Amino acid sequence: MTGFALVPATAGDAPAIVSLRNAVAERLTRDHGRGHWSSCVTERGVLQGLRTSRLLVAWDGPALLATLQLATRKPWAIDKRYFAASPRPLYLTAMAVDPDRQRSGVGRRCLEEARRIAQAWPGDAIRLDAYDHPSGAGAFYEKCGFREVGRVVYRAVPLIYYELLLPPDQPAPPSS
């Protein structure tokens, strides 16, 4: 997995993204029973994500390893009142790692790349929600430096909000 990078997805990547996200949903359903995490995605939904966010992918040769979305638009389940004041927040959604490669550092590397991309965007915070359930990835996000900022129930779905505040842009050192 040398040279790991998240790169912008293309419309041609949509079938692989659908396959990966649905494999993750199937694994979560197998491990935790049916729930909101069991929903499958369609190619149409993935293509919509291409139009409304930065849809990113990481490949390991011909195999799709991971995907996530970063967007400036707040997702429906996020309540901004729980988060620190931020003029340029980005919202991380639809993160998925190949189930056979989970717990191998791929997710952590995705979040490191997302942070780098967000700072260059420029963004000043990354916000997300996770299921408040064993199927959720809250503990993972905390291990990666995100802090819990609230717990809510949105449309009967218990969620935990997380954020990662990004350092302000550092001025370039003076040239001699």
Contacts in CASP RR format, 6 or more apart in sequence:
PFRMAT RR
TARGET T0000
AUTHOR 0000-0000-0000
METHOD contacts of the structure
MODEL  1
MTGFALVPATAGDAPAIVSLRNAVAERLTRDHGRGHWSSCVTERGVLQGL
RTSRLLVAWDGPALLATLQLATRKPWAIDKRYFAASPRPLYLTAMAVDPD
RQRSGVGRRCLEEARRIAQAWPGDAIRLDAYDHPSGAGAFYEKCGFREVG
RVVYRAVPLIYYELLLPPDQPAPPSS
1 60 0 8 1.000
1 65 0 8 1.000
1 106 0 8 1.000
1 109 0 8 1.000
4 58 0 8 1.000
4 106 0 8 1.000
4 109 0 8 1.000
4 113 0 8 1.000
5 58 0 8 1.000
5 113 0 8 1.000
6 56 0 8 1.000
6 57 0 8 1.000
6 58 0 8 1.000
6 66 0 8 1.000
6 68 0 8 1.000
6 110 0 8 1.000
6 113 0 8 1.000
6 114 0 8 1.000
6 117 0 8 1.000
7 56 0 8 1.000
7 57 0 8 1.000
7 58 0 8 1.000
7 59 0 8 1.000
8 54 0 8 1.000
8 55 0 8 1.000
8 56 0 8 1.000
8 57 0 8 1.000
9 17 0 8 1.000
9 50 0 8 1.000
9 55 0 8 1.000
9 56 0 8 1.000
9 57 0 8 1.000
9 67 0 8 1.000
10 50 0 8 1.000
11 47 0 8 1.000
11 50 0 8 1.000
13 57 0 8 1.000
13 64 0 8 1.000
14 43 0 8 1.000
14 46 0 8 1.000
14 47 0 8 1.000
14 50 0 8 1.000
15 43 0 8 1.000
16 57 0 8 1.000
16 64 0 8 1.000
17 41 0 8 1.000
17 46 0 8 1.000
17 55 0 8 1.000
17 57 0 8 1.000
17 64 0 8 1.000
17 67 0 8 1.000
18 41 0 8 1.000
18 42 0 8 1.000
18 43 0 8 1.000
18 46 0 8 1.000
19 64 0 8 1.000
20 64 0 8 1.000
20 66 0 8 1.000
20 67 0 8 1.000
20 96 0 8 1.000
20 98 0 8 1.000
21 40 0 8 1.000
21 41 0 8 1.000
21 46 0 8 1.000
21 67 0 8 1.000
21 94 0 8 1.000
21 96 0 8 1.000
22 40 0 8 1.000
22 41 0 8 1.000
23 98 0 8 1.000
23 99 0 8 1.000
24 96 0 8 1.000
24 97 0 8 1.000
24 99 0 8 1.000
25 37 0 8 1.000
25 38 0 8 1.000
25 39 0 8 1.000
25 40 0 8 1.000
25 41 0 8 1.000
27 99 0 8 1.000
28 37 0 8 1.000
28 38 0 8 1.000
28 135 0 8 1.000
29 35 0 8 1.000
29 37 0 8 1.000
29 38 0 8 1.000
31 135 0 8 1.000
32 133 0 8 1.000
32 134 0 8 1.000
32 135 0 8 1.000
35 135 0 8 1.000
36 131 0 8 1.000
36 157 0 8 1.000
37 131 0 8 1.000
37 133 0 8 1.000
37 135 0 8 1.000
37 136 0 8 1.000
46 55 0 8 1.000
49 55 0 8 1.000
49 69 0 8 1.000
49 94 0 8 1.000
52 71 0 8 1.000
52 73 0 8 1.000
53 69 0 8 1.000
53 70 0 8 1.000
53 71 0 8 1.000
53 73 0 8 1.000
53 93 0 8 1.000
54 69 0 8 1.000
54 70 0 8 1.000
54 71 0 8 1.000
54 117 0 8 1.000
55 67 0 8 1.000
55 68 0 8 1.000
55 69 0 8 1.000
55 94 0 8 1.000
56 67 0 8 1.000
56 68 0 8 1.000
56 69 0 8 1.000
56 70 0 8 1.000
56 113 0 8 1.000
56 114 0 8 1.000
56 117 0 8 1.000
57 64 0 8 1.000
57 66 0 8 1.000
57 67 0 8 1.000
58 64 0 8 1.000
58 65 0 8 1.000
58 66 0 8 1.000
58 67 0 8 1.000
58 106 0 8 1.000
58 109 0 8 1.000
58 110 0 8 1.000
58 113 0 8 1.000
59 65 0 8 1.000
60 101 0 8 1.000
63 98 0 8 1.000
64 98 0 8 1.000
65 97 0 8 1.000
65 98 0 8 1.000
65 101 0 8 1.000
65 106 0 8 1.000
66 95 0 8 1.000
66 96 0 8 1.000
66 97 0 8 1.000
66 98 0 8 1.000
66 101 0 8 1.000
66 106 0 8 1.000
66 107 0 8 1.000
66 110 0 8 1.000
67 94 0 8 1.000
67 95 0 8 1.000
67 96 0 8 1.000
68 92 0 8 1.000
68 93 0 8 1.000
68 94 0 8 1.000
68 95 0 8 1.000
68 96 0 8 1.000
68 110 0 8 1.000
68 114 0 8 1.000
69 92 0 8 1.000
69 93 0 8 1.000
69 94 0 8 1.000
69 95 0 8 1.000
70 90 0 8 1.000
70 91 0 8 1.000
70 92 0 8 1.000
70 114 0 8 1.000
70 117 0 8 1.000
70 118 0 8 1.000
70 121 0 8 1.000
70 126 0 8 1.000
71 90 0 8 1.000
71 91 0 8 1.000
71 93 0 8 1.000
72 88 0 8 1.000
72 89 0 8 1.000
72 90 0 8 1.000
72 91 0 8 1.000
73 91 0 8 1.000
74 80 0 8 1.000
74 91 0 8 1.000
75 91 0 8 1.000
75 93 0 8 1.000
75 129 0 8 1.000
77 129 0 8 1.000
77 154 0 8 1.000
77 155 0 8 1.000
77 157 0 8 1.000
77 159 0 8 1.000
78 91 0 8 1.000
78 127 0 8 1.000
78 129 0 8 1.000
78 161 0 8 1.000
79 152 0 8 1.000
79 154 0 8 1.000
79 161 0 8 1.000
82 149 0 8 1.000
82 150 0 8 1.000
82 152 0 8 1.000
82 161 0 8 1.000
83 89 0 8 1.000
83 125 0 8 1.000
83 127 0 8 1.000
83 149 0 8 1.000
83 161 0 8 1.000
83 163 0 8 1.000
84 125 0 8 1.000
84 149 0 8 1.000
84 163 0 8 1.000
84 165 0 8 1.000
86 124 0 8 1.000
86 125 0 8 1.000
86 127 0 8 1.000
86 165 0 8 1.000
87 124 0 8 1.000
88 121 0 8 1.000
88 122 0 8 1.000
88 123 0 8 1.000
88 124 0 8 1.000
88 125 0 8 1.000
89 123 0 8 1.000
89 124 0 8 1.000
89 125 0 8 1.000
89 126 0 8 1.000
89 127 0 8 1.000
89 163 0 8 1.000
90 118 0 8 1.000
90 121 0 8 1.000
90 123 0 8 1.000
90 125 0 8 1.000
90 126 0 8 1.000
90 127 0 8 1.000
91 126 0 8 1.000
91 127 0 8 1.000
91 128 0 8 1.000
92 114 0 8 1.000
92 126 0 8 1.000
92 127 0 8 1.000
92 128 0 8 1.000
93 128 0 8 1.000
95 107 0 8 1.000
95 110 0 8 1.000
95 128 0 8 1.000
95 137 0 8 1.000
97 106 0 8 1.000
97 107 0 8 1.000
97 110 0 8 1.000
98 106 0 8 1.000
107 140 0 8 1.000
107 144 0 8 1.000
108 143 0 8 1.000
108 144 0 8 1.000
111 141 0 8 1.000
111 144 0 8 1.000
114 126 0 8 1.000
115 126 0 8 1.000
115 164 0 8 1.000
115 166 0 8 1.000
118 126 0 8 1.000
118 166 0 8 1.000
119 166 0 8 1.000
119 167 0 8 1.000
119 169 0 8 1.000
122 169 0 8 1.000
123 166 0 8 1.000
124 165 0 8 1.000
124 166 0 8 1.000
124 168 0 8 1.000
125 163 0 8 1.000
125 164 0 8 1.000
125 165 0 8 1.000
125 166 0 8 1.000
126 146 0 8 1.000
126 163 0 8 1.000
126 164 0 8 1.000
126 166 0 8 1.000
127 161 0 8 1.000
127 162 0 8 1.000
127 163 0 8 1.000
128 141 0 8 1.000
128 146 0 8 1.000
128 161 0 8 1.000
128 162 0 8 1.000
128 163 0 8 1.000
129 159 0 8 1.000
129 160 0 8 1.000
129 161 0 8 1.000
129 162 0 8 1.000
130 136 0 8 1.000
130 137 0 8 1.000
130 138 0 8 1.000
130 141 0 8 1.000
130 159 0 8 1.000
130 160 0 8 1.000
130 162 0 8 1.000
131 137 0 8 1.000
131 157 0 8 1.000
131 158 0 8 1.000
131 159 0 8 1.000
131 160 0 8 1.000
132 151 0 8 1.000
132 158 0 8 1.000
132 159 0 8 1.000
132 160 0 8 1.000
133 158 0 8 1.000
138 146 0 8 1.000
138 148 0 8 1.000
138 160 0 8 1.000
138 162 0 8 1.000
141 162 0 8 1.000
142 148 0 8 1.000
142 162 0 8 1.000
144 164 0 8 1.000
145 164 0 8 1.000
146 162 0 8 1.000
146 163 0 8 1.000
146 164 0 8 1.000
147 162 0 8 1.000
147 163 0 8 1.000
147 164 0 8 1.000
148 160 0 8 1.000
148 161 0 8 1.000
148 162 0 8 1.000
149 161 0 8 1.000
149 162 0 8 1.000
149 163 0 8 1.000
150 160 0 8 1.000
150 161 0 8 1.000
151 158 0 8 1.000
151 159 0 8 1.000
151 160 0 8 1.000
151 161 0 8 1.000
152 158 0 8 1.000
152 159 0 8 1.000
152 161 0 8 1.000
153 159 0 8 1.000
END
